[in-house]
Amino acid sequence: MKKVIIIIIAIAVFCCLATAASVTAASSRAKIEESIDVMHQLASIPEKTIPPALLANARGIAVIPGVIRAGFILGGRYGRSLLLLHENGKWSDPVFITLTGGSIGWQIGVESVDVILVFKSKRSVEGILRGKFTLGADAGVAAGPVGREASAATDVQLKAEVYSYSRSRGLFAGLAIQGSALQVDDEADAGFYGREVTPHEIVRGAVPKVPDSAVRLKKVIADYERKER
């Protein structure tokens, strides 16, 4: 009897784990689709969005759809994100990361915004892949320039390692986001790619089977950054 109970419990645990993995995979796929939509929105209003030249010279990009900002005086924010590295003219497969942070100030209510982070230094993207990385502490972050008038020549004058943007009510704008922490989401990576995988395996292209949605996201980003070439 005890043996039967143990078997039943083992089966139940296995089913729960399988269901959790399935939910994680579905959630990760949905986040990819949301990120593709954010990039499409980015391309739809070129005079009010991130300069393509800035993205073309970037070392990486994080797309964070639906960041929740909430609070009353003491606030906070949370979002699940995708990080893609840019090297030798190519974008890597996406690594899932999370964004968390707090802020103090006169604020009230709940708001959902899309956030994009453009990384200008290799040091900053490698810092995320190694573990927890805090914007403003581990790398300088600033609200990024908006619109086509911010040319590549102008960009040379900018000194921040990370430029941040938010989209609310259809418009993109620079965003102050100091103090937010970025961390690799290993569970989401495993759910999306179908097995446990390290961030470095993903960015090196060492994952044997990459879902089509990830390929589409890379193409959308590549198409956008070529707009001024």
Sequence and secondary structure as in RCSB ss.txt:
>XXXX:A:sequence
MKKVIIIIIAIAVFCCLATAASVTAASSRAKIEESIDVMHQLASIPEKTIPPALLANARGIAVIPGVIRAGFILG
GRYGRSLLLLHENGKWSDPVFITLTGGSIGWQIGVESVDVILVFKSKRSVEGILRGKFTLGADAGVAAGPVGREA
SAATDVQLKAEVYSYSRSRGLFAGLAIQGSALQVDDEADAGFYGREVTPHEIVRGAVPKVPDSAVRLKKVIADYE
RKER
>XXXX:A:secstr
 HHHHHHHHHHHHHHHHHHHHHHHHHHHHHHHHHHHHHHHHHHH GGGS  HHHHHT SEEEEEEEEEEEEEEEE
EEEEEEEEEEEETTEE   EEEEEEEEEEEEEEEEEEEEEEEEE  HHHHHHHHHS EEBTTTB EEE   STTS
 HHHHTT   SEEEEEEETTEEEE   TT EEEE HHHHHHHHSS   HHHHHTT  S   HHHHHHHHHHHHHH
TTT 
